[in-house]
C-alpha cells in the first residue's frame, strides 16, 4: 500500500503494482488492496498539488487545452468530471492527481469519484495480474483438468476487457459532452 502511495506521488506508473496485487492476492483482495492504495496515492498527490506544489503544477499544465476544458467542467460538475476522467485511460493518472489539486473540486468529492471511477480499470488490471499466478498453477496441475479452467479464465479476461472498453467509451463521450 505505501509503495503505491509513494509511486503516485513520485509520478511513477502504478500499473505494475496493480497487476502485482492481482498476482499476489487474487482478484477480490487484490482489487481492494490496489484500489485503496491507488486512492490513497491519488489523494496524497492531490493534496501535494493543492498545498505544496501548486505553482509547479500550474506551470506544468498552463498550456494544456484539454486540462483547461476539464477545469471548466470541474467548476460546474466537480465529482462527475473527476469520475469520468478516472474511467477514461486517455488522461494521465499521475499528473491528473496533481492537476485536480489546483481545481475547485472538494477533497471529499475527489476521493469518492476517484475511488469509484478507478474501480473498473483496477479490476481489469488486477484480473490480468491474477492470471499470471493462476496460469502458473494451471501449468503445474497434474490432474489434467486445466483446459476447462484455462478457458474459464480466458473468457473472464475477454469479458473484463470488453466491459472496461465499453465503460471507457461511455465515459469519454460523457466527458466530452460535459467539458464542451
ABEGO torsion letter per residue (X at the ends): XAAAAAAAAAGBBAAAAAAAAAAAAEAAAAAAAAAAAAAAAAAAAAAAAAAAAAAAAAAAAAABAAAAAAAAAAAABAAAAAAAAAABAABBAAAAAAAAAABABBAAAAAAAAAAAAAAAAAAAAAAAAAAAAAAAAAABAAGAAAAAAAAAAAAAAAAAAAAAAAAAAAAAAAAAAAX
